[in-house]
Amino acid sequence: MKDNINKKDLLRYIIFRLIIITSLFIATIIINYSTGADFPLIFLLAITAFYVLSLIYFFLYLWGKNLLAQAYLQLIIDLLLITLMVYISGGTRTSTYFLYIFAIIAASLVISERAAYFAAALAAVLFGFLVDGTYFGLIPYFNPQHASRQDFGSVLFNLILAWSVFFAVAFFMSYLSKNLRRARQELEKAQKEIILRERLAEAGRVSASLAHEIRNPLAAISGAVQVLRKEEQQDPEKARLMDVIIKESTRVSQLLEQFLDFASPTKKIFSEVDLGQLLNETIEMLRSAGDLDSEKIKVEGNFLMRRVTYYGNPNHFKQIFWNLIKNAIKAMPDGGKITLNFFNSRREGLKIVVKDTGVGLSEKDKENLFVPFYSGFGEGRGLGLATVKKLIEDYEGSIQVNSEKWQGTEIIITLPLQAARK
């Protein structure tokens, strides 16, 4: 699994280690005050090092670069400082080696599951080196009172127990953090979906308002100009200007109609429709309008060779096909191929697949694909695919987009068969 890190998680790691070391420091003060013992100088230096490093880590966090490297550096230094504190306190004779567990937990939650096993392995190496070194006399005991001889079996048991705890914590934390990351991703996806739905609702309110405020006066203007156009046949310049007014009025009227389709609640008319025939009619309409050049763009697929029936409003499916094919045409300014296929199965339902050999989608385009008023094309209005998604969801279906830059785009619409049996 690829390591990844969230900036806020790194800040929580810095705060978390400060809380742990402060709690340990306060507990040590209480114990030493109650027993009358003095603080070892090296212990105070270790505590000071923790606080100084926390300040350095915080400035690096504010800098905001190489966060993953900083997290690993912080983890390694913390394990080394924990090993020093375990050495000061007496190694396996005390329970301070539980501090390794906090570093393993932090590695799992902040960095990744793999980092948790890395922390557990490094903790096992450091603690094993410390225990073996002091037992075999390679490392002198910090406190001579800790030098009383232990049998090898007891030392080995404590060492294996500590290693088992390290890797057990790493395993369970990896499982937990994996689920937490998955839940976070699902939450972010749900939040994006909520934002998208809010924008859809806002687009609906705006479109309804625009339609009611503009459509009737626009129709009156267009009708009046057409009457005047007939009276001004002898003046070519005035006739040309009136043609421009009529053309632009028609364009605005089409935009308002698209707004209305987007805003008004979808009415499900469950009549049997032949989707292949509707798709063919849509293609012919695009050719008649000059949008689909048969010489530049080849259209193929099984839509003409099989009869595919469904229950719904034919105007809805015409609108779906129109928007999808128009987008495919825009994605192939130099020509290409559009493939249109239907697949039907009892398990997966009805699949409508629209594939082009166009320019594909960038990451930004894919993120905003169904967002109203966002268009990857310069002259687009950004309502086509948003309307398609809304219609598909009204039929309890789903839409999936597979695309890479310069590799074309494939759109898969899945409609449940149970909708056809209602």
C-alpha positions as a Markdown table, in Angstrom:
| # | Residue | x | y | z |
|---|---|---|---|---|
| 1 | Met | 0.0 | 0.0 | 0.0 |
| 2 | Lys | 1.3 | 3.5 | -0.9 |
| 3 | Asp | 2.1 | 5.7 | 2.1 |
| 4 | Asn | 0.0 | 8.8 | 2.3 |
| 5 | Ile | -0.3 | 11.5 | 5.0 |
| 6 | Asn | -2.8 | 14.2 | 5.8 |
| 7 | Lys | -1.5 | 17.5 | 7.1 |
| 8 | Lys | -4.0 | 17.7 | 9.9 |
| 9 | Asp | -3.1 | 14.1 | 11.0 |
| 10 | Leu | 0.6 | 15.2 | 11.3 |
| 11 | Leu | -0.5 | 18.1 | 13.5 |
| 12 | Arg | -2.5 | 15.7 | 15.7 |
| 13 | Tyr | 0.6 | 13.5 | 15.9 |
| 14 | Ile | 2.7 | 16.4 | 17.2 |
| 15 | Ile | 0.0 | 17.3 | 19.8 |
| 16 | Phe | -0.5 | 13.6 | 20.7 |
| 17 | Arg | 3.2 | 13.1 | 21.5 |
| 18 | Leu | 3.2 | 16.3 | 23.6 |
| 19 | Ile | 0.3 | 15.0 | 25.7 |
| 20 | Ile | 2.0 | 11.7 | 26.2 |
| 21 | Ile | 5.4 | 13.1 | 27.2 |
| 22 | Thr | 3.7 | 15.7 | 29.5 |
| 23 | Ser | 1.6 | 13.1 | 31.2 |
| 24 | Leu | 4.8 | 10.9 | 31.7 |
| 25 | Phe | 6.7 | 13.9 | 33.0 |
| 26 | Ile | 3.9 | 14.8 | 35.5 |
| 27 | Ala | 3.7 | 11.2 | 36.6 |
| 28 | Thr | 7.5 | 11.0 | 37.1 |
| 29 | Ile | 7.4 | 14.2 | 39.2 |
| 30 | Ile | 4.6 | 12.8 | 41.4 |
| 31 | Ile | 6.5 | 9.5 | 41.9 |
| 32 | Asn | 9.9 | 11.2 | 42.6 |
| 33 | Tyr | 8.2 | 13.7 | 45.0 |
| 34 | Ser | 6.5 | 10.9 | 46.9 |
| 35 | Thr | 9.7 | 8.8 | 47.1 |
| 36 | Gly | 12.2 | 11.7 | 47.6 |
| 37 | Ala | 14.3 | 10.6 | 44.7 |
| 38 | Asp | 16.2 | 13.0 | 42.4 |
| 39 | Phe | 15.7 | 13.4 | 38.7 |
| 40 | Pro | 18.5 | 11.9 | 36.6 |
| 41 | Leu | 20.1 | 14.6 | 34.4 |
| 42 | Ile | 19.8 | 12.5 | 31.3 |
| 43 | Phe | 16.1 | 12.0 | 32.0 |
| 44 | Leu | 15.6 | 15.8 | 32.1 |
| 45 | Leu | 17.6 | 16.1 | 28.9 |
| 46 | Ala | 15.5 | 13.5 | 27.2 |
| 47 | Ile | 12.3 | 15.3 | 28.2 |
| 48 | Thr | 13.7 | 18.6 | 27.0 |
| 49 | Ala | 14.7 | 17.0 | 23.7 |
| 50 | Phe | 11.1 | 15.8 | 23.3 |
| 51 | Tyr | 9.8 | 19.4 | 23.7 |
| 52 | Val | 12.4 | 21.0 | 21.6 |
| 53 | Leu | 11.8 | 18.5 | 18.8 |
| 54 | Ser | 8.1 | 19.1 | 19.1 |
| 55 | Leu | 8.7 | 22.8 | 18.4 |
| 56 | Ile | 10.9 | 22.0 | 15.4 |
| 57 | Tyr | 8.3 | 19.6 | 14.1 |
| 58 | Phe | 5.6 | 22.3 | 14.4 |
| 59 | Phe | 7.7 | 24.8 | 12.3 |
| 60 | Leu | 8.3 | 22.1 | 9.7 |
| 61 | Tyr | 4.5 | 21.4 | 9.8 |
| 62 | Leu | 3.9 | 25.1 | 9.1 |
| 63 | Trp | 6.4 | 25.0 | 6.2 |
| 64 | Gly | 4.2 | 22.3 | 4.8 |
| 65 | Lys | 6.7 | 20.4 | 2.5 |
| 66 | Asn | 7.9 | 16.8 | 2.6 |
| 67 | Leu | 5.3 | 15.9 | 5.2 |
| 68 | Leu | 5.8 | 12.2 | 4.7 |
| 69 | Ala | 9.5 | 12.4 | 5.2 |
| 70 | Gln | 8.9 | 14.5 | 8.3 |
| 71 | Ala | 6.5 | 12.0 | 9.7 |
| 72 | Tyr | 9.0 | 9.1 | 9.3 |
| 73 | Leu | 11.8 | 11.2 | 10.7 |
| 74 | Gln | 9.6 | 12.1 | 13.7 |
| 75 | Leu | 8.7 | 8.4 | 14.2 |
| 76 | Ile | 12.3 | 7.2 | 14.1 |
| 77 | Ile | 13.6 | 9.9 | 16.5 |
| 78 | Asp | 10.7 | 9.2 | 18.9 |
| 79 | Leu | 11.6 | 5.5 | 18.9 |
| 80 | Leu | 15.2 | 6.4 | 19.7 |
| 81 | Leu | 14.2 | 8.7 | 22.5 |
| 82 | Ile | 11.8 | 6.1 | 23.9 |
| 83 | Thr | 14.7 | 3.5 | 23.8 |
| 84 | Leu | 16.8 | 6.0 | 25.8 |
| 85 | Met | 14.0 | 6.4 | 28.4 |
| 86 | Val | 13.6 | 2.7 | 28.6 |
| 87 | Tyr | 17.3 | 2.4 | 29.2 |
| 88 | Ile | 17.3 | 5.0 | 31.9 |
| 89 | Ser | 14.3 | 3.3 | 33.7 |
| 90 | Gly | 15.8 | -0.1 | 33.7 |
| 91 | Gly | 14.8 | -2.0 | 30.5 |
| 92 | Thr | 12.7 | -5.1 | 31.0 |
| 93 | Arg | 12.6 | -4.5 | 34.8 |
| 94 | Thr | 10.1 | -1.7 | 34.3 |
| 95 | Ser | 7.0 | -1.3 | 32.2 |
| 96 | Thr | 8.2 | 1.9 | 30.3 |
| 97 | Tyr | 8.6 | -0.1 | 27.1 |
| 98 | Phe | 4.9 | 0.3 | 26.7 |
| 99 | Leu | 5.8 | 3.8 | 25.2 |
| 100 | Tyr | 6.8 | 2.0 | 22.0 |
| 101 | Ile | 3.1 | 1.2 | 21.6 |
| 102 | Phe | 2.1 | 4.8 | 21.3 |
| 103 | Ala | 4.6 | 5.3 | 18.5 |
| 104 | Ile | 3.2 | 2.3 | 16.7 |
| 105 | Ile | -0.3 | 3.6 | 17.1 |
| 106 | Ala | 0.7 | 7.0 | 15.8 |
| 107 | Ala | 2.4 | 5.5 | 12.8 |
| 108 | Ser | -0.7 | 3.6 | 11.9 |
| 109 | Leu | -3.1 | 6.5 | 12.3 |
| 110 | Val | -1.0 | 9.2 | 10.8 |
| 111 | Ile | 1.0 | 7.6 | 8.0 |
| 112 | Ser | -0.2 | 4.1 | 6.9 |
| 113 | Glu | -0.7 | 0.5 | 7.8 |
| 114 | Arg | 2.8 | -0.3 | 6.4 |
| 115 | Ala | 4.3 | 2.4 | 8.7 |
| 116 | Ala | 2.8 | 0.7 | 11.7 |
| 117 | Tyr | 4.7 | -2.6 | 10.9 |
| 118 | Phe | 7.8 | -0.5 | 10.2 |
| 119 | Ala | 7.5 | 1.1 | 13.7 |
| 120 | Ala | 6.9 | -2.3 | 15.3 |
| 121 | Ala | 9.9 | -3.8 | 13.6 |
| 122 | Leu | 12.2 | -0.9 | 14.5 |
| 123 | Ala | 10.9 | -0.9 | 18.1 |
| 124 | Ala | 11.6 | -4.7 | 18.3 |
| 125 | Val | 15.2 | -4.1 | 17.0 |
| 126 | Leu | 15.9 | -1.2 | 19.3 |
| 127 | Phe | 14.4 | -2.9 | 22.4 |
| 128 | Gly | 16.1 | -6.2 | 21.5 |
| 129 | Phe | 19.4 | -4.5 | 21.1 |
| 130 | Leu | 19.0 | -2.8 | 24.5 |
| 131 | Val | 18.0 | -5.9 | 26.3 |
| 132 | Asp | 20.7 | -8.2 | 24.8 |
| 133 | Gly | 23.3 | -5.5 | 25.2 |
| 134 | Thr | 22.7 | -5.0 | 28.9 |
| 135 | Tyr | 22.3 | -8.7 | 29.6 |
| 136 | Phe | 25.5 | -9.7 | 27.9 |
| 137 | Gly | 27.4 | -6.7 | 29.3 |
| 138 | Leu | 27.9 | -4.9 | 26.0 |
| 139 | Ile | 26.0 | -1.9 | 27.4 |
| 140 | Pro | 26.4 | -0.9 | 31.0 |
| 141 | Tyr | 23.3 | -0.5 | 33.1 |
| 142 | Phe | 22.4 | 3.1 | 33.6 |
| 143 | Asn | 21.6 | 2.5 | 37.3 |
| 144 | Pro | 24.0 | 0.0 | 39.0 |
| 145 | Gln | 21.0 | -1.2 | 41.0 |
| 146 | His | 19.5 | -2.7 | 37.8 |
| 147 | Ala | 22.6 | -4.9 | 37.3 |
| 148 | Ser | 21.3 | -7.8 | 39.4 |
| 149 | Arg | 21.6 | -11.0 | 37.4 |
| 150 | Gln | 18.5 | -12.3 | 35.7 |
| 151 | Asp | 18.2 | -15.8 | 34.2 |
| 152 | Phe | 18.3 | -16.0 | 30.5 |
| 153 | Gly | 14.8 | -17.6 | 30.3 |
| 154 | Ser | 13.2 | -14.7 | 32.1 |
| 155 | Val | 15.0 | -12.1 | 29.8 |
| 156 | Leu | 14.0 | -14.1 | 26.7 |
| 157 | Phe | 10.4 | -14.4 | 27.8 |
| 158 | Asn | 10.1 | -10.6 | 28.5 |
| 159 | Leu | 11.7 | -9.9 | 25.1 |
| 160 | Ile | 9.4 | -12.2 | 23.1 |
| 161 | Leu | 6.4 | -10.9 | 25.0 |
| 162 | Ala | 7.3 | -7.3 | 24.1 |
| 163 | Trp | 7.9 | -8.2 | 20.5 |
| 164 | Ser | 4.5 | -10.0 | 20.4 |
| 165 | Val | 2.8 | -7.0 | 21.9 |
| 166 | Phe | 4.5 | -4.6 | 19.3 |
| 167 | Phe | 3.4 | -6.6 | 16.3 |
| 168 | Ala | -0.1 | -7.4 | 17.7 |
| 169 | Val | -0.7 | -3.7 | 18.2 |
| 170 | Ala | 0.6 | -3.0 | 14.7 |
| 171 | Phe | -1.8 | -5.7 | 13.3 |
| 172 | Phe | -4.9 | -4.5 | 15.1 |
| 173 | Met | -4.1 | -0.8 | 14.4 |
| 174 | Ser | -3.5 | -1.5 | 10.7 |
| 175 | Tyr | -6.9 | -3.1 | 10.5 |
| 176 | Leu | -8.5 | -0.3 | 12.4 |
| 177 | Ser | -6.8 | 2.5 | 10.5 |
| 178 | Lys | -7.6 | 0.8 | 7.2 |
| 179 | Asn | -11.3 | 0.9 | 8.1 |
| 180 | Leu | -11.0 | 4.4 | 9.3 |
| 181 | Arg | -9.4 | 5.6 | 6.1 |
| 182 | Arg | -12.1 | 3.8 | 4.1 |
| 183 | Ala | -14.8 | 5.4 | 6.2 |
| 184 | Arg | -13.1 | 8.8 | 5.7 |
| 185 | Gln | -13.1 | 8.3 | 1.9 |
| 186 | Glu | -16.7 | 7.3 | 1.9 |
| 187 | Leu | -17.6 | 10.3 | 4.1 |
| 188 | Glu | -15.7 | 12.6 | 1.7 |
| 189 | Lys | -17.5 | 11.0 | -1.2 |
| 190 | Ala | -20.9 | 11.5 | 0.6 |
| 191 | Gln | -20.0 | 15.1 | 1.3 |
| 192 | Lys | -19.2 | 15.7 | -2.4 |
| 193 | Glu | -22.5 | 14.1 | -3.3 |
| 194 | Ile | -24.4 | 16.3 | -0.9 |
| 195 | Ile | -22.7 | 19.4 | -2.3 |
| 196 | Leu | -23.5 | 18.2 | -5.8 |
| 197 | Arg | -27.2 | 17.7 | -4.9 |
| 198 | Glu | -27.3 | 21.1 | -3.3 |
| 199 | Arg | -25.9 | 22.6 | -6.5 |
| 200 | Leu | -28.5 | 20.7 | -8.5 |
| 201 | Ala | -31.3 | 22.0 | -6.3 |
| 202 | Glu | -29.9 | 25.5 | -6.6 |
| 203 | Ala | -29.6 | 25.1 | -10.4 |
| 204 | Gly | -33.3 | 24.0 | -10.4 |
| 205 | Arg | -34.4 | 27.0 | -8.5 |
| 206 | Val | -32.4 | 29.4 | -10.7 |
| 207 | Ser | -33.7 | 27.7 | -13.9 |
| 208 | Ala | -37.3 | 27.8 | -12.9 |
| 209 | Ser | -37.0 | 31.5 | -12.0 |
| 210 | Leu | -35.2 | 32.3 | -15.3 |
| 211 | Ala | -37.8 | 30.4 | -17.3 |
| 212 | His | -40.8 | 32.1 | -15.8 |
| 213 | Glu | -39.2 | 35.6 | -16.0 |
| 214 | Ile | -37.7 | 35.4 | -19.5 |
| 215 | Arg | -39.5 | 32.8 | -21.6 |
| 216 | Asn | -42.7 | 34.7 | -22.3 |
| 217 | Pro | -41.2 | 38.1 | -23.1 |
| 218 | Leu | -38.6 | 36.3 | -25.2 |
| 219 | Ala | -41.3 | 34.6 | -27.2 |
| 220 | Ala | -43.1 | 37.9 | -27.7 |
| 221 | Ile | -39.9 | 39.5 | -28.9 |
| 222 | Ser | -39.1 | 36.7 | -31.3 |
| 223 | Gly | -42.6 | 36.7 | -32.7 |
| 224 | Ala | -42.6 | 40.5 | -33.3 |
| 225 | Val | -39.2 | 40.4 | -35.0 |
| 226 | Gln | -40.4 | 37.6 | -37.3 |
| 227 | Val | -43.4 | 39.7 | -38.3 |
| 228 | Leu | -41.1 | 42.7 | -39.0 |
| 229 | Arg | -38.7 | 40.4 | -40.9 |
| 230 | Lys | -41.4 | 39.6 | -43.4 |
| 231 | Glu | -42.0 | 43.4 | -43.9 |
| 232 | Glu | -38.4 | 44.2 | -44.5 |
| 233 | Gln | -37.5 | 41.9 | -47.3 |
| 234 | Gln | -36.2 | 44.7 | -49.5 |
| 235 | Asp | -33.5 | 45.8 | -46.9 |
| 236 | Pro | -30.9 | 43.0 | -46.7 |
| 237 | Glu | -29.0 | 44.6 | -43.8 |
| 238 | Lys | -32.1 | 44.9 | -41.6 |
| 239 | Ala | -33.1 | 41.4 | -42.6 |
| 240 | Arg | -29.7 | 40.1 | -41.6 |
| 241 | Leu | -29.9 | 41.8 | -38.2 |
| 242 | Met | -33.4 | 40.4 | -37.6 |
| 243 | Asp | -32.1 | 37.0 | -38.5 |
| 244 | Val | -29.5 | 37.4 | -35.8 |
| 245 | Ile | -32.1 | 38.4 | -33.3 |
| 246 | Ile | -34.3 | 35.4 | -34.2 |
| 247 | Lys | -31.4 | 33.0 | -34.1 |
| 248 | Glu | -30.1 | 34.3 | -30.7 |
| 249 | Ser | -33.7 | 34.2 | -29.3 |
| 250 | Thr | -34.0 | 30.6 | -30.3 |
| 251 | Arg | -30.7 | 29.8 | -28.7 |
| 252 | Val | -31.7 | 31.5 | -25.4 |
| 253 | Ser | -35.1 | 29.7 | -25.6 |
| 254 | Gln | -33.3 | 26.3 | -25.9 |
| 255 | Leu | -31.2 | 27.2 | -22.9 |
| 256 | Leu | -34.3 | 28.0 | -20.9 |
| 257 | Glu | -35.9 | 24.7 | -22.0 |
| 258 | Gln | -32.8 | 22.9 | -20.8 |
| 259 | Phe | -33.1 | 24.8 | -17.5 |
| 260 | Leu | -36.7 | 23.7 | -17.2 |
| 261 | Asp | -35.9 | 20.1 | -17.9 |
| 262 | Phe | -33.3 | 20.3 | -15.2 |
| 263 | Ala | -35.6 | 22.0 | -12.6 |
| 264 | Ser | -39.0 | 20.4 | -13.0 |
| 265 | Pro | -39.6 | 17.0 | -11.3 |
| 266 | Thr | -39.3 | 14.1 | -13.6 |
| 267 | Lys | -42.5 | 12.5 | -14.5 |
| 268 | Lys | -42.2 | 8.8 | -15.0 |
| 269 | Ile | -44.5 | 7.6 | -17.8 |
| 270 | Phe | -44.1 | 3.8 | -17.8 |
| 271 | Ser | -44.8 | 3.0 | -21.4 |
| 272 | Glu | -42.8 | 0.5 | -23.4 |
| 273 | Val | -40.1 | 2.3 | -25.6 |
| 274 | Asp | -37.7 | 0.9 | -28.1 |
| 275 | Leu | -34.3 | 2.3 | -26.9 |
| 276 | Gly | -32.5 | 1.3 | -30.1 |
| 277 | Gln | -35.1 | 3.1 | -32.2 |
| 278 | Leu | -34.9 | 6.2 | -30.0 |
| 279 | Leu | -31.1 | 6.2 | -30.2 |
| 280 | Asn | -31.2 | 5.9 | -34.0 |
| 281 | Glu | -33.7 | 8.8 | -34.2 |
| 282 | Thr | -31.4 | 10.9 | -32.0 |
| 283 | Ile | -28.5 | 10.2 | -34.3 |
| 284 | Glu | -30.5 | 11.2 | -37.3 |
| 285 | Met | -31.6 | 14.4 | -35.6 |
| 286 | Leu | -27.9 | 15.3 | -34.9 |
| 287 | Arg | -27.0 | 14.6 | -38.5 |
| 288 | Ser | -29.9 | 16.8 | -39.8 |
| 289 | Ala | -28.8 | 19.6 | -37.5 |
| 290 | Gly | -25.2 | 19.4 | -38.8 |
| 291 | Asp | -23.7 | 18.4 | -35.4 |
| 292 | Leu | -22.8 | 14.9 | -36.5 |
| 293 | Asp | -20.6 | 14.8 | -39.6 |
| 294 | Ser | -20.8 | 11.3 | -41.1 |
| 295 | Glu | -17.6 | 11.7 | -43.0 |
| 296 | Lys | -15.5 | 12.6 | -39.9 |
| 297 | Ile | -17.2 | 10.6 | -37.2 |
| 298 | Lys | -18.1 | 6.9 | -37.6 |
| 299 | Val | -21.0 | 5.6 | -35.5 |
| 300 | Glu | -21.2 | 1.9 | -34.8 |
| 301 | Gly | -22.6 | -0.6 | -32.2 |
| 302 | Asn | -25.3 | -3.1 | -31.7 |
| 303 | Phe | -28.1 | -0.6 | -31.2 |
| 304 | Leu | -29.5 | -1.2 | -34.7 |
| 305 | Met | -29.2 | -5.0 | -34.6 |
| 306 | Arg | -31.2 | -5.7 | -31.5 |
| 307 | Arg | -34.5 | -4.6 | -30.1 |
| 308 | Val | -34.1 | -3.3 | -26.5 |
| 309 | Thr | -37.3 | -2.3 | -24.8 |
| 310 | Tyr | -37.6 | -0.4 | -21.5 |
| 311 | Tyr | -40.4 | 1.3 | -19.5 |
| 312 | Gly | -40.1 | 5.0 | -19.2 |
| 313 | Asn | -40.6 | 8.4 | -20.9 |
| 314 | Pro | -39.1 | 8.4 | -24.4 |
| 315 | Asn | -38.3 | 12.1 | -24.2 |
| 316 | His | -36.1 | 11.4 | -21.2 |
| 317 | Phe | -34.0 | 8.8 | -23.1 |
| 318 | Lys | -33.8 | 11.1 | -26.1 |
| 319 | Gln | -32.4 | 13.8 | -23.9 |
| 320 | Ile | -29.9 | 11.3 | -22.4 |
| 321 | Phe | -28.7 | 10.1 | -25.8 |
| 322 | Trp | -28.6 | 13.6 | -27.2 |
| 323 | Asn | -26.3 | 14.9 | -24.4 |
| 324 | Leu | -24.0 | 11.9 | -24.4 |
| 325 | Ile | -23.5 | 11.9 | -28.1 |
| 326 | Lys | -23.1 | 15.7 | -28.3 |
| 327 | Asn | -20.3 | 15.4 | -25.6 |
| 328 | Ala | -18.7 | 12.6 | -27.6 |
| 329 | Ile | -18.8 | 14.8 | -30.8 |
| 330 | Lys | -17.2 | 17.7 | -28.9 |
| 331 | Ala | -14.5 | 15.5 | -27.6 |
| 332 | Met | -13.5 | 14.5 | -31.2 |
| 333 | Pro | -13.0 | 17.8 | -33.1 |
| 334 | Asp | -10.8 | 16.1 | -35.7 |
| 335 | Gly | -13.1 | 13.1 | -36.1 |
| 336 | Gly | -13.1 | 9.6 | -34.6 |
| 337 | Lys | -15.5 | 6.8 | -33.7 |
| 338 | Ile | -18.5 | 6.6 | -31.4 |
| 339 | Thr | -19.6 | 3.1 | -30.2 |
| 340 | Leu | -23.1 | 2.6 | -28.9 |
| 341 | Asn | -24.0 | -0.7 | -27.4 |
| 342 | Phe | -26.8 | -2.2 | -25.2 |
| 343 | Phe | -26.2 | -5.1 | -22.9 |
| 344 | Asn | -29.0 | -6.9 | -20.9 |
| 345 | Ser | -28.6 | -9.3 | -18.1 |
| 346 | Arg | -30.9 | -10.4 | -15.3 |
| 347 | Arg | -28.2 | -10.0 | -12.7 |
| 348 | Glu | -26.7 | -6.6 | -13.7 |
| 349 | Gly | -29.7 | -5.0 | -15.5 |
| 350 | Leu | -29.7 | -3.0 | -18.7 |
| 351 | Lys | -26.4 | -1.4 | -19.6 |
| 352 | Ile | -26.1 | 1.4 | -22.1 |
| 353 | Val | -22.5 | 2.0 | -23.2 |
| 354 | Val | -21.4 | 5.1 | -25.0 |
| 355 | Lys | -17.7 | 5.1 | -26.0 |
| 356 | Asp | -15.7 | 7.6 | -28.0 |
| 357 | Thr | -12.1 | 8.0 | -29.2 |
| 358 | Gly | -11.8 | 11.6 | -28.2 |
| 359 | Val | -9.4 | 13.7 | -26.1 |
| 360 | Gly | -10.5 | 12.1 | -22.8 |
| 361 | Leu | -11.0 | 13.8 | -19.5 |
| 362 | Ser | -8.5 | 15.4 | -17.1 |
| 363 | Glu | -8.6 | 14.7 | -13.4 |
| 364 | Lys | -10.3 | 18.1 | -12.8 |
| 365 | Asp | -12.9 | 17.3 | -15.5 |
| 366 | Lys | -13.6 | 14.0 | -13.9 |
| 367 | Glu | -14.0 | 15.5 | -10.4 |
| 368 | Asn | -16.5 | 18.1 | -11.8 |
| 369 | Leu | -18.1 | 16.0 | -14.4 |
| 370 | Phe | -21.7 | 16.2 | -13.0 |
| 371 | Val | -21.4 | 19.6 | -11.4 |
| 372 | Pro | -24.0 | 22.0 | -12.9 |
| 373 | Phe | -22.5 | 24.9 | -14.9 |
| 374 | Tyr | -19.1 | 23.3 | -15.1 |
| 375 | Ser | -18.0 | 22.5 | -18.7 |
| 376 | Gly | -14.8 | 21.0 | -20.0 |
| 377 | Phe | -15.7 | 22.6 | -23.4 |
| 378 | Gly | -15.2 | 26.3 | -24.0 |
| 379 | Glu | -18.8 | 27.0 | -25.2 |
| 380 | Gly | -20.6 | 24.4 | -23.0 |
| 381 | Arg | -23.2 | 25.3 | -20.5 |
| 382 | Gly | -22.3 | 22.6 | -18.0 |
| 383 | Leu | -25.8 | 21.2 | -17.7 |
| 384 | Gly | -25.8 | 18.2 | -20.2 |
| 385 | Leu | -24.2 | 15.5 | -18.0 |
| 386 | Ala | -25.8 | 17.0 | -14.8 |
| 387 | Thr | -29.2 | 16.5 | -16.5 |
| 388 | Val | -28.3 | 13.0 | -17.6 |
| 389 | Lys | -27.2 | 12.0 | -14.1 |
| 390 | Lys | -30.4 | 13.4 | -12.6 |
| 391 | Leu | -32.6 | 11.5 | -15.1 |
| 392 | Ile | -30.7 | 8.2 | -14.6 |
| 393 | Glu | -31.0 | 8.6 | -10.8 |
| 394 | Asp | -34.8 | 9.2 | -11.3 |
| 395 | Tyr | -34.9 | 5.7 | -12.9 |
| 396 | Glu | -32.9 | 4.3 | -9.9 |
| 397 | Gly | -30.0 | 3.7 | -12.2 |
| 398 | Ser | -26.3 | 4.6 | -12.0 |
| 399 | Ile | -23.7 | 6.1 | -14.3 |
| 400 | Gln | -20.0 | 5.3 | -14.5 |
| 401 | Val | -17.4 | 7.2 | -16.4 |
| 402 | Asn | -14.0 | 5.6 | -17.5 |
| 403 | Ser | -11.7 | 8.0 | -19.1 |
| 404 | Glu | -8.0 | 8.9 | -19.4 |
| 405 | Lys | -6.5 | 12.0 | -21.1 |
| 406 | Trp | -6.0 | 11.4 | -24.8 |
| 407 | Gln | -7.4 | 7.8 | -24.4 |
| 408 | Gly | -11.1 | 8.5 | -25.1 |
| 409 | Thr | -14.1 | 8.2 | -22.8 |
| 410 | Glu | -16.5 | 5.4 | -21.9 |
| 411 | Ile | -19.8 | 6.1 | -20.2 |
| 412 | Ile | -21.7 | 3.1 | -18.8 |
| 413 | Ile | -25.3 | 3.6 | -17.7 |
| 414 | Thr | -26.9 | 0.8 | -15.7 |
| 415 | Leu | -30.7 | 0.7 | -15.3 |
| 416 | Pro | -32.4 | -1.9 | -13.0 |
| 417 | Leu | -34.7 | -4.4 | -14.6 |
| 418 | Gln | -37.1 | -4.2 | -11.7 |
| 419 | Ala | -38.0 | -0.7 | -12.9 |
| 420 | Ala | -39.4 | -2.2 | -16.1 |
| 421 | Arg | -41.7 | -4.6 | -14.1 |
| 422 | Lys | -43.4 | -1.9 | -12.1 |
